[in-house]
Amino acid sequence: MRIAHIADTHLGYRAYNKTNDAGLNAREVDVLDAFRQALAKIAEIRPDLVLVAGDMFHAVRPSNLAIQYAFRELIKLRGAIEAPVVIIAGNHDSPRSRDTGCILDLLTNIEGIYVVHAEAKQLRFPELETTVFCLPHAGLPFLSSVRIVPDPESRYNILVAHARPEGEKKGFDQYEITRNEVRHEEWDYVAYGHLHSFKELGPNAFHPGSLEYAGGLTVWQQLEECKEKGFIEYDLDEKRLVQFHAVQVRPAVDIGPIDAAGFSVEQVNTMIQQRLAGVPGGLKNKLVRLVVENVDMSLRAQLDYSALRQVRSECLHFDLELRKPDQPDRDSADRGAGVSRSLEHEWDDFAREYEVPAGVARDKLGELGRRYLSAASPLGGP
């Protein structure tokens, strides 16, 4: 009995306001392509069951393109394999109001697709001798009234949850699953979603991570934690991870840091250019970050922004992070400790949590804010 476990596909995610030749947001296309790759590989390995552990879509009201793409690729998958596909809702694709319809329900029109989005629910598959206990993100506030236990009538018991396990880093999400609520050893497999980097939480419990650098943590945090994106193939009979199947994603390069302390602006400009020129394979169409530490205001004003704007036009995205003396790493520092973060990071967090008015698309609000911040940057707009 083999399963394929994917999570956090975030279809419809957009960023950086860069488009491809067809006029589509380049990052949205990257995310869609990662999803296509994953499902094509799942069709190839032919598992007995497919689990999607939340955040299939990046927003409650995803773009028509994202919906159409998901529908098409899932129909293609179900045409290639007989395995049922179980999808639970994550925080991104869960409506705040219970009387609001969930876009995931649309996917149940495809034979063999099962969706759970509102509350904890058991799905039984007698032909597989398997029960899947589904815990969508919207069900987390009600855990105290739910018994999360295996089905004694089934040979295999799987728990799939879009949640932060106890002990993992806490972000904006206040809910977590404690060790008392979920004992991994009681299950044949525990399929988590929500964290965006691959993580083994036990011999039979995993986060596969997101399929692309989309949403959640910054690209650079994810890159530091996990160098590959993909999904999990697990064998329930042999109780082992068969393989982490990697997908091809947009290249991301984190350069630096450069320490500007004690150097003239000419020397710092030269060091920046040398670092950028030394990126293997060049910068074209990559996601690139360069950190320069110990930059005082006088040095910041004299940097060669003309050359940096040229770099920005070559990259899909160029993140130049200029840190003042004694300023810690914004990505690794604790937000609760009052550490300063970039305006882009603050805006992304705000736009993700803000309860947008009716008729306002969250992804478009986020993209518009990033565009304004980019235009106000010394590097100029895209």
Secondary structure as UniProt FT lines:
FT   STRAND          2..6
FT   TURN            16..17
FT   TURN            21..22
FT   HELIX           26..45
FT   STRAND          49..53
FT   HELIX           64..80
FT   STRAND          85..88
FT   TURN            92..93
FT   TURN            98..99
FT   HELIX           103..109
FT   TURN            111..112
FT   STRAND          113..116
FT   STRAND          121..125
FT   HELIX           126..128
FT   STRAND          130..135
FT   HELIX           137..145
FT   TURN            152..153
FT   STRAND          156..162
FT   TURN            166..167
FT   TURN            179..181
FT   HELIX           184..186
FT   STRAND          189..193
FT   STRAND          199..202
FT   TURN            203..204
FT   STRAND          205..207
FT   HELIX           219..225
FT   STRAND          229..235
FT   TURN            236..239
FT   STRAND          240..247
FT   STRAND          252..259
FT   TURN            261..262
FT   HELIX           265..277
FT   TURN            280..281
FT   TURN            284..285
FT   STRAND          287..293
FT   HELIX           297..302
FT   HELIX           305..314
FT   STRAND          317..322
FT   TURN            325..326
FT   TURN            330..332
FT   HELIX           335..337
FT   HELIX           343..353
FT   TURN            358..359
FT   HELIX           362..376
FT   TURN            378..379
//
